[in-house]
Amino acid sequence: MNNRREFLAAGAGLAALSAVPEATASEQKAEVIYLHGMVWSQQLPAPMNDWLLQFDAKVQIPLGMTPATTASPGFATFGDTIHTGAGAHVQLQSAILNGDHLIVTGAINEANNASLVGQLVRIEGKIEGTAVENLTITVGASQFAGSGLLHIAIIAILIGL
């Protein structure tokens, strides 16, 4: 190093490199998807045939071949502003994004109607830009169809060994 500036520049570069964590096998990338939509089914028996379910979900989907390491990939909530018995919270258990096909599963852990607690939930649809087309939400054996919107954020998750 011929002069003081080169020395300081090299030192600053080394300091910056040492502050960046190394990518290791324990680093996992994930996509966080926020869903919002509306589903319904007039073919279901009463009172479900009158439900117009609005839902929101936050889903963490692992990217690549590494399986998710979190206990739950997210949560969801759904309800109908007129039929309050339709309100529920869902603890998500799995999430898969295969190309443009989204499948999220979970179980209802809280609900205004006690008979919904424990019911399995499946959210499925085709992602088209910021829309979720052919969206279905299945609660137990009852299937509701509609459409939704999504927002995607990519995050890095550092997992301690």
Phi, psi and omega in degrees: 000121186278329182220173184295322180298316179298319179297314180295320179296317179295319178297319178295321178297316178295320178297319179295318179295323181289338180278342180276124180292145178287144174285127180233176179294341182275000177270133182231137176262147181219155174253129176256124182244130174254123181249145174214134180189190182217135179224157180199168175202109178281353179275348181284159176291157178296145004270355184298335181292347180255357181285134172241092190276124171262138181221156174223143179213147170241120186232129175257120184245123179291144177257148179082201186270353182281124178291159179298141180250354179280154180296325180218134179282001178155201183209163178215161174218145174216158180183173178233128184294337179265318181261088187295339178293347182276354184287136180203157172248141183238128172269115183283145183244331178209154179211129180226132172240105181251098186069245178254008183261117182256130174227123179232134178234156179187194179217146179287125180251345174212144179201153174293330178255112186301335180290346178277335183299130181094344179296141177283147181232138176228125177249126184218141178186174180251124181277124178233093183066243178257016180245155172244107181268161180050039183286131173229142171236121179253126178244111187062240178258002184263125182250132178244142181236154178177217179212167183208175177240157177217158174230132183246135174228134178260130179231160174252135180248123176262125184251123178287141179277000000 
